[in-house]
């Protein structure tokens, strides 16, 4: 496991090799049916709470593109080798 050392002042950290799945809307570290339900419940909305919750591609509306992003993440099984 890599270690991160922080020093006083400016710390430049490179996370470019870290893969993060889009769609973990509730912050539990998983993309699951709960995240998909958040998208479905906010489809077509463009108010601030809905956008903060479910506008994954930041285009100003929760739509089928956001839904597709979560579906794509659900298709990937991270525990398979």
C-alpha positions as CSV (number, residue, x, y, z in Angstrom):
1,X,0.0,0.0,0.0
2,X,1.3,3.4,-0.9
3,X,1.9,6.0,1.7
4,X,1.1,9.7,1.5
5,X,3.4,12.2,3.3
6,X,2.2,15.7,3.9
7,X,4.5,18.5,4.6
8,X,3.9,22.1,5.7
9,X,3.0,24.3,2.7
10,X,1.9,23.1,-0.7
11,X,1.3,19.4,-1.3
12,X,0.8,18.2,-4.9
13,X,-0.9,14.8,-4.9
14,X,-1.3,12.7,-8.1
15,X,-4.5,10.6,-8.1
16,X,-4.5,10.1,-11.9
17,X,-4.1,6.3,-11.5
18,X,-7.1,6.0,-9.1
19,X,-10.2,4.8,-10.8
20,X,-13.4,6.2,-9.5
21,X,-16.8,5.1,-10.7
22,X,-19.3,7.8,-11.5
23,X,-22.6,7.3,-9.8
24,X,-21.9,6.8,-6.1
25,X,-24.5,9.4,-5.2
26,X,-24.9,8.5,-1.5
27,X,-21.2,8.3,-0.8
28,X,-21.1,4.8,0.5
29,X,-18.3,3.7,-1.8
30,X,-20.6,1.6,-4.1
31,X,-22.7,2.3,-7.1
32,X,-25.9,0.3,-6.5
33,X,-29.7,0.3,-6.9
34,X,-30.0,3.2,-4.4
35,X,-28.0,5.4,-6.6
36,X,-30.0,4.4,-9.6
37,X,-33.2,5.2,-7.7
38,X,-31.9,8.7,-6.9
39,X,-31.5,9.3,-10.6
40,X,-34.9,7.9,-11.5
41,X,-36.6,10.0,-8.7
42,X,-35.0,13.2,-10.1
43,X,-35.4,12.6,-13.9
44,X,-36.4,15.7,-15.7
45,X,-35.6,18.0,-12.8
46,X,-33.3,21.0,-13.0
47,X,-33.8,22.6,-9.5
48,X,-30.8,23.0,-7.3
49,X,-31.4,20.1,-4.9
50,X,-31.9,17.7,-7.8
51,X,-28.8,18.9,-9.6
52,X,-26.6,18.6,-6.5
53,X,-27.9,15.0,-6.0
54,X,-28.1,13.5,-9.5
55,X,-26.8,15.6,-12.3
56,X,-23.7,13.5,-12.9
57,X,-22.6,15.1,-16.2
58,X,-23.3,18.7,-14.9
59,X,-25.4,19.7,-17.9
60,X,-28.1,21.4,-15.8
61,X,-30.7,18.7,-15.9
62,X,-31.1,15.2,-14.5
63,X,-31.8,13.1,-17.6
64,X,-31.2,9.8,-19.4
65,X,-27.5,10.6,-19.8
66,X,-27.1,10.6,-16.0
67,X,-29.2,7.4,-15.9
68,X,-26.9,5.8,-18.5
69,X,-23.8,6.7,-16.5
70,X,-25.1,4.9,-13.4
71,X,-26.2,1.9,-15.5
72,X,-22.7,1.7,-17.0
73,X,-21.1,1.7,-13.6
74,X,-23.5,-1.0,-12.4
75,X,-22.4,-3.2,-15.3
76,X,-18.8,-3.3,-14.0
77,X,-18.1,-5.9,-11.3
78,X,-15.1,-4.6,-9.3
79,X,-14.7,-7.9,-7.4
80,X,-14.0,-10.0,-10.5
81,X,-10.4,-10.6,-11.6
